[in-house]
Amino acid sequence: MKDMSLPDVSEIYISVHTKGPGRLLLGKKKCISKVIHTERDVHMKRQLVENVKTRMKFLLETEKTHRGLVEELEKKVKTLTEEATNRKAFIDSLKRRLSVATKEKSQYETTCQDLKEGLDKKEQCVEALQARVRASERAQAELEQTASRQMEGLAQQSTVALEALHRRLGLAHTQLEQLQAFTKALASETLREVQDAKSQLRKNRKMAEKKKAVGAGGLSKQSMVKAQSIAASILNMTEMDLAEMLDTDEEEDDVAADSRRDQEWLDQVMKILQQQIPSAALLMEVLCVKMKERKVLTEALAALTTPVSEIA
């Protein structure tokens, strides 16, 4: 910046007086011009200074304002930086979650694809099964129709067979009743013959013993008569009554025992006949026992009858 101070008056005066009158006027004009120019420069420079001051003040205010703005902006930047950091962390978290979600999505897509393929296969299996079911239903319907026709035929055949079976069963039942009646009659007749043979055998033995006693005679007969007389007097009854009582007691004991055995044998025969399936072998064995007994009794009766007739 140039020196803006005014020129010294003594210098102007010396310059005027030392150079002469002509030059004095010229110097004066120059000096005045220079003063005017200097004043103009001073004025302009003052204005410039004022402008500079004003501008400096404005700039200072602007700088202060800018500094405030800068501080606010720094605060905002800090806040935005923190927000950006938080947002970045949140974005990183979202990225991680997105990565996990992407992996899960990929897995789910793979699983979904597998399930879809499995579902397609199962649908194919279901369709095949439905086709088989329909075929089975048709076959079942045909079988039912065939079975119905066969059942009707079998029912008719069964009815005829059942009627024939009922007739045969009735005939078999009648035959069984007749066979049981015959067996009972045979057993009763065999038992009656055995009992008759026993009774006749007792009579023949009794007659033989009496005739034998009569033939012996002598002392033994007298002794027997005497013994019977003594026993009759003791019992206060006749000798005839005592003899009949003795014979009757022995005979009744034998008859009672035989009747009991015969009844047991007859009960055994009836028990066999009342079985659901009578045993032919067992029935034959039981009947043979009584038949053998009848044969033995008949032979014994025949053997006893001959000596009695000879004695007579």
C-alpha positions as CSV (number, residue, x, y, z in Angstrom):
1,M,0.0,0.0,0.0
2,K,1.3,3.5,-1.0
3,D,2.0,6.3,1.6
4,M,-1.2,8.2,1.8
5,S,0.1,11.3,4.0
6,L,0.0,15.0,2.6
7,P,3.3,16.7,1.2
8,D,5.0,19.2,3.5
9,V,4.1,22.9,2.8
10,S,7.7,24.1,3.4
11,E,8.8,21.9,0.6
12,I,6.3,23.5,-1.7
13,Y,7.3,27.0,-0.6
14,I,11.0,26.4,-1.1
15,S,10.3,24.9,-4.5
16,V,8.2,28.0,-5.5
17,H,10.6,30.7,-4.3
18,T,13.7,29.0,-5.5
19,K,12.6,28.4,-9.1
20,G,11.1,31.8,-10.0
21,P,7.8,33.3,-10.7
22,G,6.9,31.4,-13.9
23,R,7.9,28.3,-12.4
24,L,6.1,29.2,-9.3
25,L,2.7,29.3,-11.0
26,L,3.4,26.1,-12.7
27,G,4.6,24.5,-9.5
28,K,1.5,25.8,-7.8
29,K,-0.7,24.3,-10.4
30,K,1.1,21.1,-10.2
31,C,1.0,21.2,-6.4
32,I,-2.7,21.9,-6.4
33,S,-3.3,19.2,-8.9
34,K,-1.1,17.0,-6.9
35,V,-3.0,17.9,-3.7
36,I,-6.3,17.3,-5.4
37,H,-5.1,14.1,-6.8
38,T,-3.7,13.2,-3.4
39,E,-7.0,14.1,-1.7
40,R,-8.9,12.1,-4.2
41,D,-6.5,9.2,-3.6
42,V,-6.9,9.7,0.2
43,H,-10.6,9.9,-0.2
44,M,-10.7,6.8,-2.3
45,K,-8.3,5.0,0.0
46,R,-10.4,6.0,2.9
47,Q,-13.4,4.7,1.1
48,L,-11.4,1.6,0.3
49,V,-10.4,1.3,3.9
50,E,-14.0,1.8,5.0
51,N,-15.0,-0.8,2.4
52,V,-12.3,-3.0,3.6
53,K,-13.3,-2.5,7.2
54,T,-16.9,-3.1,6.3
55,R,-15.9,-6.1,4.3
56,M,-13.7,-7.3,7.1
57,K,-16.5,-6.8,9.6
58,F,-18.8,-8.6,7.2
59,L,-16.2,-11.3,6.7
60,L,-15.7,-11.6,10.4
61,E,-19.4,-11.8,11.0
62,T,-19.6,-14.2,8.1
63,E,-16.7,-16.2,9.5
64,K,-18.4,-16.2,12.9
65,T,-21.6,-17.3,11.3
66,H,-19.7,-19.9,9.2
67,R,-17.9,-21.0,12.4
68,G,-21.2,-21.5,14.1
69,L,-22.5,-23.2,11.0
70,V,-19.3,-25.3,10.9
71,E,-19.8,-26.2,14.6
72,E,-23.4,-27.1,13.9
73,L,-22.3,-29.0,10.8
74,E,-19.6,-30.7,12.8
75,K,-22.2,-31.7,15.4
76,K,-24.5,-32.8,12.6
77,V,-21.6,-34.6,11.0
78,K,-20.8,-36.3,14.3
79,T,-24.4,-37.1,14.8
80,L,-24.7,-38.3,11.2
81,T,-21.4,-40.2,11.6
82,E,-22.8,-42.0,14.7
83,E,-26.1,-42.6,12.9
84,A,-24.1,-43.8,9.9
85,T,-22.1,-46.1,12.2
86,N,-25.3,-47.3,13.8
87,R,-26.9,-47.6,10.4
88,K,-23.8,-49.4,9.1
89,A,-23.9,-51.8,12.1
90,F,-27.6,-52.2,11.5
91,I,-27.0,-52.8,7.8
92,D,-24.2,-55.3,8.6
93,S,-26.7,-57.0,10.9
94,L,-29.3,-56.9,8.2
95,K,-26.7,-58.2,5.7
96,R,-25.9,-61.1,8.1
97,R,-29.5,-61.8,8.6
98,L,-30.1,-61.5,4.9
99,S,-27.2,-63.9,4.4
100,V,-28.7,-66.3,6.9
101,A,-32.2,-65.8,5.4
102,T,-30.7,-66.3,1.9
103,K,-29.1,-69.6,3.1
104,E,-32.4,-70.6,4.8
105,K,-34.2,-69.6,1.7
106,S,-31.9,-71.7,-0.4
107,Q,-32.3,-74.6,2.0
108,Y,-36.1,-74.1,2.0
109,E,-36.1,-73.9,-1.7
110,T,-34.1,-77.1,-1.9
111,T,-36.4,-78.7,0.7
112,C,-39.4,-77.4,-1.2
113,Q,-38.1,-78.8,-4.4
114,D,-37.5,-82.1,-2.8
115,L,-40.9,-82.0,-1.2
116,K,-42.4,-81.1,-4.6
117,E,-40.6,-83.9,-6.3
118,G,-41.7,-86.3,-3.4
119,L,-45.2,-84.9,-3.7
120,D,-45.2,-85.5,-7.5
121,K,-44.0,-89.1,-6.9
122,K,-46.7,-89.6,-4.2
123,E,-49.3,-88.1,-6.5
124,Q,-48.2,-90.5,-9.2
125,C,-48.3,-93.4,-6.7
126,V,-51.8,-92.2,-5.6
127,E,-52.9,-92.0,-9.1
128,A,-51.5,-95.5,-9.7
129,L,-53.2,-96.7,-6.5
130,Q,-56.5,-95.1,-7.5
131,A,-56.3,-96.9,-10.8
132,R,-55.6,-100.1,-9.0
133,V,-58.4,-99.4,-6.6
134,R,-60.8,-98.8,-9.5
135,A,-59.6,-102.0,-11.1
136,S,-60.0,-103.8,-7.8
137,E,-63.5,-102.4,-7.4
138,R,-64.4,-103.5,-10.8
139,A,-62.9,-106.9,-10.2
140,Q,-64.6,-107.0,-6.8
141,A,-68.0,-106.2,-8.4
142,E,-67.4,-108.9,-11.0
143,L,-66.4,-111.3,-8.2
144,E,-69.5,-110.3,-6.2
145,Q,-71.7,-110.9,-9.1
146,T,-70.0,-114.3,-9.8
147,A,-70.1,-115.1,-6.1
148,S,-73.8,-114.1,-5.9
149,R,-74.6,-116.4,-8.8
150,Q,-72.5,-119.2,-7.3
151,M,-74.1,-118.6,-3.9
152,E,-77.5,-118.8,-5.4
153,G,-76.6,-122.1,-7.1
154,L,-74.9,-123.3,-3.9
155,A,-77.9,-122.3,-1.9
156,Q,-80.2,-124.3,-4.2
157,Q,-77.7,-127.2,-4.1
158,S,-77.4,-126.8,-0.3
159,T,-81.2,-126.8,0.1
160,V,-81.4,-130.0,-1.9
161,A,-78.4,-131.4,0.0
162,L,-79.8,-130.4,3.3
163,E,-83.2,-131.9,2.5
164,A,-81.4,-135.1,1.5
165,L,-79.2,-134.9,4.6
166,H,-82.2,-134.3,6.8
167,R,-83.9,-137.4,5.3
168,R,-80.7,-139.4,5.8
169,L,-80.3,-138.0,9.3
170,G,-83.9,-138.9,10.2
171,L,-83.3,-142.4,8.8
172,A,-80.0,-142.7,10.7
173,H,-81.7,-141.4,13.8
174,T,-84.5,-144.0,13.3
175,Q,-82.0,-146.7,12.7
176,L,-80.1,-145.6,15.8
177,E,-83.2,-145.7,17.9
178,Q,-84.1,-149.1,16.5
179,L,-80.5,-150.3,17.2
180,Q,-80.7,-148.9,20.7
181,A,-84.1,-150.5,21.2
182,F,-82.7,-153.8,19.9
183,T,-79.6,-153.6,22.1
184,K,-81.7,-152.8,25.1
185,A,-84.1,-155.6,24.3
186,L,-81.2,-157.9,23.7
187,A,-79.6,-156.9,27.0
188,S,-82.9,-157.3,28.8
189,E,-83.5,-160.7,27.3
190,T,-80.0,-161.8,28.0
191,L,-80.3,-160.6,31.6
192,R,-83.7,-162.4,31.9
193,E,-82.3,-165.6,30.6
194,V,-79.4,-165.4,33.0
195,Q,-81.7,-164.7,35.9
196,D,-84.0,-167.6,34.9
197,A,-80.9,-169.8,34.5
198,K,-79.7,-168.8,38.0
199,S,-83.1,-169.4,39.5
200,Q,-83.5,-172.8,37.8
201,L,-79.9,-173.7,38.9
202,R,-80.7,-172.8,42.5
203,K,-83.9,-175.0,42.4
204,N,-82.0,-177.9,40.8
205,R,-79.2,-177.7,43.4
206,K,-81.7,-177.5,46.2
207,M,-83.5,-180.6,44.9
208,A,-80.2,-182.4,44.4
209,E,-79.2,-181.6,47.9
210,K,-82.5,-182.8,49.4
211,K,-82.4,-186.1,47.4
212,K,-78.8,-186.6,48.4
213,A,-79.8,-186.1,52.0
214,V,-82.7,-188.5,51.7
215,G,-80.5,-191.1,50.0
216,A,-77.8,-190.9,52.8
217,G,-80.5,-191.6,55.6
218,G,-79.4,-193.1,58.9
219,L,-77.9,-191.2,61.7
220,S,-77.0,-188.1,59.8
221,K,-80.7,-187.5,58.9
222,Q,-81.8,-188.2,62.5
223,S,-79.0,-185.9,63.8
224,M,-80.2,-183.1,61.3
225,V,-83.8,-183.6,62.3
226,K,-82.8,-183.5,66.0
227,A,-80.8,-180.3,65.5
228,Q,-83.5,-178.6,63.6
229,S,-86.0,-179.6,66.4
230,I,-83.7,-178.2,69.1
231,A,-83.3,-174.9,67.0
232,A,-87.0,-174.7,66.4
233,S,-87.8,-175.1,70.1
234,I,-85.3,-172.5,70.9
235,L,-86.7,-170.1,68.3
236,N,-90.3,-171.1,69.3
237,M,-91.3,-172.1,65.7
238,T,-91.9,-175.4,63.8
239,E,-89.2,-177.4,62.1
240,M,-90.8,-176.7,58.7
241,D,-90.7,-173.0,59.3
242,L,-87.1,-173.1,60.4
243,A,-86.1,-175.1,57.2
244,E,-87.9,-172.6,55.0
245,M,-86.3,-169.7,56.8
246,L,-82.8,-171.1,56.4
247,D,-83.3,-171.8,52.7
248,T,-85.0,-168.5,52.2
249,D,-82.2,-166.5,53.9
250,E,-79.5,-168.1,51.8
251,E,-81.5,-167.7,48.6
252,E,-82.4,-164.1,49.3
253,D,-78.8,-163.2,49.9
254,D,-77.7,-164.8,46.7
255,V,-80.7,-163.3,44.7
256,A,-80.0,-159.8,46.2
257,A,-76.3,-160.0,45.3
258,D,-77.1,-161.2,41.8
259,S,-79.8,-158.6,41.3
260,R,-77.3,-155.8,42.3
261,R,-74.7,-157.1,39.9
262,D,-77.3,-157.5,37.1
263,Q,-78.6,-154.0,37.7
264,E,-75.0,-152.6,37.5
265,W,-74.4,-154.4,34.3
266,L,-77.7,-153.1,32.8
267,D,-76.8,-149.5,33.9
268,Q,-73.4,-149.9,32.2
269,V,-75.2,-151.0,29.0
270,M,-77.6,-148.0,29.2
271,K,-74.7,-145.6,29.9
272,I,-72.8,-146.8,26.8
273,L,-76.0,-146.4,24.7
274,Q,-76.6,-142.9,26.0
275,Q,-73.2,-141.7,24.8
276,Q,-73.0,-139.2,21.8
277,I,-71.1,-141.9,19.8
278,P,-71.6,-145.3,21.5
279,S,-68.5,-147.4,21.5
280,A,-69.3,-150.7,19.6
281,A,-66.3,-152.4,21.1
282,L,-67.1,-151.5,24.6
283,L,-70.8,-152.4,24.1
284,M,-69.8,-155.8,22.6
285,E,-67.4,-156.4,25.5
286,V,-70.1,-155.7,28.1
287,L,-72.7,-157.9,26.3
288,C,-70.2,-160.7,25.8
289,V,-69.6,-160.8,29.6
290,K,-73.3,-161.5,30.3
291,M,-73.5,-163.9,27.3
292,K,-70.6,-165.9,28.6
293,E,-72.2,-165.9,32.0
294,R,-75.4,-167.3,30.4
295,K,-73.5,-169.9,28.5
296,V,-71.7,-171.0,31.7
297,L,-75.0,-171.1,33.6
298,T,-76.7,-173.1,30.8
299,E,-73.9,-175.6,30.8
300,A,-73.9,-175.8,34.6
301,L,-77.7,-176.3,34.5
302,A,-77.4,-179.0,31.9
303,A,-74.7,-180.8,33.9
304,L,-76.8,-180.6,37.1
305,T,-80.0,-181.7,35.4
306,T,-78.6,-185.0,34.3
307,P,-77.6,-186.3,37.7
308,V,-80.9,-185.2,39.2
309,S,-82.8,-187.1,36.5
310,E,-80.7,-190.2,37.2
311,I,-81.3,-190.0,40.9
312,A,-85.0,-189.7,40.3
